[in-house]
Amino acid sequence: MKYLLVLLIVMTGSAALADIYKCVDADGTITYSDTGCPEGAKEVEKRPEIAPAESKKLKPRVPLKDRLNRLWTVDRYRTLSSLPIVMGVYGVMSIFCFIAIYRDKRKSMNGQWRTPESTLHLLELLGGWPGGLVAQQVFRHKTRKLAYQLAFWCIVGLHGLVWADILLKHTMSRAVLDFARRLL
């Protein structure tokens, strides 16, 4: 039933298009109407109905293949991996992750509503895994839960792969991008 209602709304949306008139009365009151200006009012502006078929389609200036090739060049992302920026992100995210695990431990001891594991994993994935590792050991929290530890160490391994790729001058990512280009 919901889908039928949505379909009906979408189909009748084009019928709702109409000319819009901006009118000014003798006393200076501005009114908008889709039927025209009333008697004694002066038409100031009329915005015509624009049919969807009449709207201009923007053509890309650069072909799709060239745009994809530009996105896939690894050299484009070298400035994103400068060491001070990356270390700053790791530091800030580690602090956030450490605090989140501390709060989760405190809430678990008080029997309160806890922080979802997906939130903790997201903070770890965004670079906070060193802080998460320290917090797990300091607070003895989430160290025995196998599913959490498995996801945590997969995130650490993913970060290790990224760093290995950076240290190997992006040879792994170039190989993956070349493989993807050949598929397209």
C-alpha atoms as a printed R data frame, in Angstrom:
    type eleno elety resid chain resno      x       y       z
1   ATOM     1    CA   MET     A     1  0.000   0.000   0.000
2   ATOM     2    CA   LYS     A     2  2.866   2.378   0.851
3   ATOM     3    CA   TYR     A     3  4.485   1.815  -2.522
4   ATOM     4    CA   LEU     A     4  1.218   2.487  -4.324
5   ATOM     5    CA   LEU     A     5  0.849   5.777  -2.443
6   ATOM     6    CA   VAL     A     6  4.435   6.801  -3.272
7   ATOM     7    CA   LEU     A     7  3.903   5.901  -6.926
8   ATOM     8    CA   LEU     A     8  0.698   7.950  -7.015
9   ATOM     9    CA   ILE     A     9  2.461  10.977  -5.514
10  ATOM    10    CA   VAL     A    10  5.337  10.728  -7.974
11  ATOM    11    CA   MET     A    11  3.022  10.386 -10.955
12  ATOM    12    CA   THR     A    12  0.872  13.359  -9.966
13  ATOM    13    CA   GLY     A    13  3.880  15.544  -9.189
14  ATOM    14    CA   SER     A    14  4.245  16.594 -12.808
15  ATOM    15    CA   ALA     A    15  0.586  17.633 -12.914
16  ATOM    16    CA   ALA     A    16  1.264  20.098 -10.103
17  ATOM    17    CA   LEU     A    17  3.433  22.283 -12.341
18  ATOM    18    CA   ALA     A    18  1.810  25.608 -13.153
19  ATOM    19    CA   ASP     A    19  2.626  29.201 -14.017
20  ATOM    20    CA   ILE     A    20  3.249  31.349 -10.966
21  ATOM    21    CA   TYR     A    21  2.157  34.987 -10.980
22  ATOM    22    CA   LYS     A    22  3.525  37.661  -8.654
23  ATOM    23    CA   CYS     A    23  0.955  40.431  -8.224
24  ATOM    24    CA   VAL     A    24  0.987  43.797  -6.434
25  ATOM    25    CA   ASP     A    25 -2.264  45.401  -5.200
26  ATOM    26    CA   ALA     A    26 -2.892  49.141  -5.173
27  ATOM    27    CA   ASP     A    27 -1.883  49.291  -1.490
28  ATOM    28    CA   GLY     A    28  1.441  47.495  -2.189
29  ATOM    29    CA   THR     A    29  0.504  44.011  -0.949
30  ATOM    30    CA   ILE     A    30  2.343  41.258  -2.838
31  ATOM    31    CA   THR     A    31  0.440  38.066  -3.599
32  ATOM    32    CA   TYR     A    32  1.372  34.923  -5.478
33  ATOM    33    CA   SER     A    33 -1.108  32.954  -7.535
34  ATOM    34    CA   ASP     A    34 -1.178  30.153 -10.049
35  ATOM    35    CA   THR     A    35 -4.420  31.405 -11.675
36  ATOM    36    CA   GLY     A    36 -3.412  34.940 -12.554
37  ATOM    37    CA   CYS     A    37 -3.685  38.306 -10.835
38  ATOM    38    CA   PRO     A    38 -7.037  39.424  -9.364
39  ATOM    39    CA   GLU     A    39 -8.782  42.555 -10.649
40  ATOM    40    CA   GLY     A    40 -7.059  45.784  -9.701
41  ATOM    41    CA   ALA     A    41 -3.704  44.073  -9.133
42  ATOM    42    CA   LYS     A    42 -0.716  44.618 -11.358
43  ATOM    43    CA   GLU     A    43  1.289  41.620 -12.647
44  ATOM    44    CA   VAL     A    44  4.927  42.092 -11.652
45  ATOM    45    CA   GLU     A    45  6.435  38.794 -12.645
46  ATOM    46    CA   LYS     A    46  5.365  35.533 -14.245
47  ATOM    47    CA   ARG     A    47  7.400  32.373 -13.931
48  ATOM    48    CA   PRO     A    48  6.380  29.944 -16.632
49  ATOM    49    CA   GLU     A    49  5.837  26.271 -16.115
50  ATOM    50    CA   ILE     A    50  8.912  24.249 -16.963
51  ATOM    51    CA   ALA     A    51  8.154  20.816 -18.276
52  ATOM    52    CA   PRO     A    52 10.674  18.114 -17.375
53  ATOM    53    CA   ALA     A    53 11.372  17.422 -21.052
54  ATOM    54    CA   GLU     A    54 12.209  21.072 -21.657
55  ATOM    55    CA   SER     A    55 14.799  21.316 -18.891
56  ATOM    56    CA   LYS     A    56 18.341  21.595 -20.137
57  ATOM    57    CA   LYS     A    57 20.538  18.588 -19.603
58  ATOM    58    CA   LEU     A    58 24.093  19.453 -18.735
59  ATOM    59    CA   LYS     A    59 26.577  17.557 -20.813
60  ATOM    60    CA   PRO     A    60 29.830  16.648 -19.121
61  ATOM    61    CA   ARG     A    61 32.802  18.449 -20.548
62  ATOM    62    CA   VAL     A    62 35.076  15.505 -19.894
63  ATOM    63    CA   PRO     A    63 34.127  11.978 -21.009
64  ATOM    64    CA   LEU     A    64 33.366   9.468 -18.270
65  ATOM    65    CA   LYS     A    65 36.395   7.328 -19.051
66  ATOM    66    CA   ASP     A    66 38.734  10.311 -18.602
67  ATOM    67    CA   ARG     A    67 37.022  11.326 -15.356
68  ATOM    68    CA   LEU     A    68 37.385   7.786 -13.966
69  ATOM    69    CA   ASN     A    69 41.039   7.664 -14.989
70  ATOM    70    CA   ARG     A    70 41.623  10.960 -13.204
71  ATOM    71    CA   LEU     A    71 39.950   9.599 -10.062
72  ATOM    72    CA   TRP     A    72 41.970   6.391 -10.186
73  ATOM    73    CA   THR     A    73 45.382   8.006 -10.343
74  ATOM    74    CA   VAL     A    74 47.135   7.400  -7.058
75  ATOM    75    CA   ASP     A    75 49.262  10.551  -7.388
76  ATOM    76    CA   ARG     A    76 46.089  12.583  -6.836
77  ATOM    77    CA   TYR     A    77 45.890  11.364  -3.225
78  ATOM    78    CA   ARG     A    78 49.522  11.819  -2.182
79  ATOM    79    CA   THR     A    79 48.777  15.068  -0.329
80  ATOM    80    CA   LEU     A    80 46.134  13.282   1.741
81  ATOM    81    CA   SER     A    81 48.730  10.890   3.114
82  ATOM    82    CA   SER     A    82 51.285  13.410   4.347
83  ATOM    83    CA   LEU     A    83 52.736  12.189   7.626
84  ATOM    84    CA   PRO     A    84 51.840  15.101   9.964
85  ATOM    85    CA   ILE     A    85 48.207  15.109   8.834
86  ATOM    86    CA   VAL     A    86 47.838  11.344   9.179
87  ATOM    87    CA   MET     A    87 49.516  11.262  12.587
88  ATOM    88    CA   GLY     A    88 47.269  14.099  13.758
89  ATOM    89    CA   VAL     A    89 44.179  12.189  12.644
90  ATOM    90    CA   TYR     A    90 45.425   9.026  14.365
91  ATOM    91    CA   GLY     A    91 46.077  10.997  17.572
92  ATOM    92    CA   VAL     A    92 42.718  12.760  17.675
93  ATOM    93    CA   MET     A    93 40.743   9.646  16.765
94  ATOM    94    CA   SER     A    94 42.689   7.608  19.339
95  ATOM    95    CA   ILE     A    95 41.663  10.063  22.045
96  ATOM    96    CA   PHE     A    96 38.020   9.867  20.941
97  ATOM    97    CA   CYS     A    97 38.134   6.063  20.860
98  ATOM    98    CA   PHE     A    98 39.833   5.885  24.278
99  ATOM    99    CA   ILE     A    99 37.127   8.094  25.794
100 ATOM   100    CA   ALA     A   100 34.342   6.115  24.094
101 ATOM   101    CA   ILE     A   101 35.646   2.808  25.468
102 ATOM   102    CA   TYR     A   102 36.079   4.386  28.926
103 ATOM   103    CA   ARG     A   103 32.476   5.621  28.868
104 ATOM   104    CA   ASP     A   104 31.250   2.221  27.664
105 ATOM   105    CA   LYS     A   105 33.095   0.476  30.505
106 ATOM   106    CA   ARG     A   106 31.706   2.935  33.070
107 ATOM   107    CA   LYS     A   107 28.159   2.477  31.728
108 ATOM   108    CA   SER     A   108 28.503  -1.306  31.803
109 ATOM   109    CA   MET     A   109 29.527  -1.161  35.466
110 ATOM   110    CA   ASN     A   110 26.533   1.075  36.305
111 ATOM   111    CA   GLY     A   111 24.063  -0.996  34.277
112 ATOM   112    CA   GLN     A   112 23.234   1.889  31.921
113 ATOM   113    CA   TRP     A   113 22.591   1.984  28.190
114 ATOM   114    CA   ARG     A   114 25.873   1.214  26.430
115 ATOM   115    CA   THR     A   115 27.721   2.489  23.376
116 ATOM   116    CA   PRO     A   116 27.028   0.247  20.353
117 ATOM   117    CA   GLU     A   117 29.978  -1.836  19.188
118 ATOM   118    CA   SER     A   118 29.485  -0.517  15.667
119 ATOM   119    CA   THR     A   119 30.244   2.985  16.969
120 ATOM   120    CA   LEU     A   120 33.422   1.790  18.646
121 ATOM   121    CA   HIS     A   121 34.479  -0.032  15.476
122 ATOM   122    CA   LEU     A   122 33.786   3.054  13.376
123 ATOM   123    CA   LEU     A   123 36.055   5.138  15.615
124 ATOM   124    CA   GLU     A   124 38.735   2.444  15.329
125 ATOM   125    CA   LEU     A   125 38.352   2.320  11.551
126 ATOM   126    CA   LEU     A   126 38.720   6.099  11.281
127 ATOM   127    CA   GLY     A   127 42.165   5.861  12.890
128 ATOM   128    CA   GLY     A   128 41.419   5.437  16.579
129 ATOM   129    CA   TRP     A   129 42.534   1.840  16.885
130 ATOM   130    CA   PRO     A   130 45.720   2.665  18.869
131 ATOM   131    CA   GLY     A   131 43.628   4.457  21.499
132 ATOM   132    CA   GLY     A   132 41.150   1.599  21.432
133 ATOM   133    CA   LEU     A   133 43.897  -0.938  22.024
134 ATOM   134    CA   VAL     A   134 45.300   1.024  24.966
135 ATOM   135    CA   ALA     A   135 41.809   1.530  26.440
136 ATOM   136    CA   GLN     A   136 41.026  -2.184  26.163
137 ATOM   137    CA   GLN     A   137 44.140  -3.050  28.142
138 ATOM   138    CA   VAL     A   138 43.867  -0.236  30.715
139 ATOM   139    CA   PHE     A   139 40.174  -0.793  31.492
140 ATOM   140    CA   ARG     A   140 40.130  -4.559  30.772
141 ATOM   141    CA   HIS     A   141 37.110  -3.968  28.560
142 ATOM   142    CA   LYS     A   142 36.053  -5.961  25.491
143 ATOM   143    CA   THR     A   143 39.167  -8.144  25.759
144 ATOM   144    CA   ARG     A   144 37.327 -11.453  26.092
145 ATOM   145    CA   LYS     A   145 34.539 -10.903  23.580
146 ATOM   146    CA   LEU     A   146 35.632 -12.882  20.513
147 ATOM   147    CA   ALA     A   147 33.402 -11.173  17.928
148 ATOM   148    CA   TYR     A   148 34.582  -7.732  19.016
149 ATOM   149    CA   GLN     A   149 38.240  -8.768  19.041
150 ATOM   150    CA   LEU     A   150 37.934 -10.349  15.590
151 ATOM   151    CA   ALA     A   151 36.481  -7.161  14.108
152 ATOM   152    CA   PHE     A   152 39.048  -5.028  15.969
153 ATOM   153    CA   TRP     A   153 42.024  -6.997  14.666
154 ATOM   154    CA   CYS     A   154 40.600  -6.980  11.127
155 ATOM   155    CA   ILE     A   155 40.517  -3.169  11.360
156 ATOM   156    CA   VAL     A   156 44.120  -3.134  12.609
157 ATOM   157    CA   GLY     A   157 45.104  -5.437   9.725
158 ATOM   158    CA   LEU     A   158 43.372  -3.152   7.239
159 ATOM   159    CA   HIS     A   159 45.343  -0.189   8.588
160 ATOM   160    CA   GLY     A   160 48.504  -2.294   8.284
161 ATOM   161    CA   LEU     A   161 47.734  -3.013   4.626
162 ATOM   162    CA   VAL     A   162 47.211   0.671   3.909
163 ATOM   163    CA   TRP     A   163 50.510   1.570   5.561
164 ATOM   164    CA   ALA     A   164 52.308  -1.221   3.690
165 ATOM   165    CA   ASP     A   165 50.884   0.152   0.438
166 ATOM   166    CA   ILE     A   166 52.105   3.646   1.312
167 ATOM   167    CA   LEU     A   167 55.574   2.370   2.205
168 ATOM   168    CA   LEU     A   168 55.731   0.356  -1.036
169 ATOM   169    CA   LYS     A   169 54.937   3.535  -2.987
170 ATOM   170    CA   HIS     A   170 51.362   2.464  -3.774
171 ATOM   171    CA   THR     A   171 52.296  -0.619  -5.792
172 ATOM   172    CA   MET     A   172 49.438  -2.676  -4.324
173 ATOM   173    CA   SER     A   173 46.797  -0.018  -4.968
174 ATOM   174    CA   ARG     A   174 48.134   0.554  -8.490
175 ATOM   175    CA   ALA     A   175 47.769  -3.168  -9.190
176 ATOM   176    CA   VAL     A   176 44.189  -3.160  -7.876
177 ATOM   177    CA   LEU     A   177 43.318  -0.061  -9.931
178 ATOM   178    CA   ASP     A   178 44.865  -1.562 -13.071
179 ATOM   179    CA   PHE     A   179 42.808  -4.712 -12.510
180 ATOM   180    CA   ALA     A   180 39.644  -2.611 -12.099
181 ATOM   181    CA   ARG     A   181 40.434  -0.655 -15.288
182 ATOM   182    CA   ARG     A   182 40.780  -3.888 -17.231
183 ATOM   183    CA   LEU     A   183 37.377  -5.024 -15.948
184 ATOM   184    CA   LEU     A   184 35.720  -1.857 -17.228
